[in-house]
Amino acid sequence: MGFDDFSKLKTSLTIVATNLTIGKPMYFSEGEIIRPDGETIRLFKKNFHSNNQMEIRISFEKEIRDRVINFGRTHEAQEVSNDINRHSLRTYEILFSRAEEGILKNPTPLKGDYQINITAAVMGDGYIQQPGLIVSGRVSGLMGTDDSKRDVWSGMVAGMKWALFIGLMTAFVSVAIGVIYGVTMAYFGGWIDSAMSRVHEVFVSIPMIPLLIVLSALYKPSIWNLIFIMCLLYWTGPVRTVRSMAFQIKEETYVEAAHALNASNSRIIFKHMLPQLIPYSFASMALAVPGAIVAEASISLLGLGDASIVTWGQILHSAMSNSAILKGLWWWVVPPGLMIALVGMTFAFLGFSMDKILNPKLKTR
């Protein structure tokens, strides 16, 4: 294992483990590390007993802490060693530091190759299956790993795909339904307009989070169910604005000419009125994307999202469930939050720009 400096490790070695699946009955294990300077440190020596097949995980941070601190004390000045609080020391910093004075107070990284030897044996009819060493933290990948050894960068890339899919799909379907609904209300007017307005008010008053909580209790959370619910509730956004714009379009001379030529209602709505609202529709879609992305992240953060896919909300939910902030794993929390904000701001600015470009009343010059 190559090593350059502490900044690549951070708290990465708080969970360095060997995974060993044992049968029965008694299991023995011990490990040591050979440093580039020739020093050998006995890491751990453990015994386990089990009658059933199980997975054993040995944490270096917990198991070797006392041995590594004692190693550091042997090379530190006596007065410094007595003044330092043991609980403030970081095991991995001592383990990968030069064996010299200052190893406890101001450790200097020891560059080179480290060899970790792990020996395991079973007494009786048991067996050892798929042993391995796992190193987590910033030592792996562009953004490091979480405490389950999953690459955060890979999760960010996969989350981008789902964020754009959820945002664009929800925005397209909901705005399309809302625009058609608003135009229909304005075109027919009268009791039809009143009845459709009451339906619109019912859907506006439905809270999404409580509805999703109930549905998640009845059905397995799915990304398609989430998109369906968001489309079911978000289509109400552009209705009022489209309705007021359609009232003006309805009085235009080309619409009256279409009536005089005995054109059907559907032809007038889809051929003559809706094309006039396409610029507003595109701007509304761009503005609706951030809302859908943030809604998915919020729902996933509450544990109501689809656990079978990787989204930024799921990454934040895993970080929250595993106390990433308390453990100091900031790279597990900050990147997903920044990406949600960055993508949301990008589409919001795009929507504002399109609204100014496509709406003549908002043009400044």
Secondary structure as UniProt FT lines:
FT   STRAND          2..3
FT   HELIX           6..8
FT   TURN            9..11
FT   HELIX           12..15
FT   STRAND          17..22
FT   STRAND          26..34
FT   TURN            36..37
FT   STRAND          40..49
FT   STRAND          54..57
FT   HELIX           60..63
FT   HELIX           65..75
FT   HELIX           78..83
FT   HELIX           86..88
FT   HELIX           91..95
FT   TURN            101..105
FT   STRAND          112..113
FT   STRAND          115..123
FT   STRAND          128..129
FT   STRAND          133..134
FT   TURN            138..139
FT   TURN            147..148
FT   HELIX           152..188
FT   HELIX           190..204
FT   HELIX           208..218
FT   HELIX           223..234
FT   TURN            235..238
FT   HELIX           239..250
FT   HELIX           253..260
FT   TURN            261..262
FT   HELIX           265..267
FT   HELIX           268..273
FT   HELIX           274..301
FT   TURN            302..303
FT   TURN            307..308
FT   HELIX           312..321
FT   TURN            322..323
FT   HELIX           324..327
FT   HELIX           330..332
FT   HELIX           334..358
FT   HELIX           360..362
//
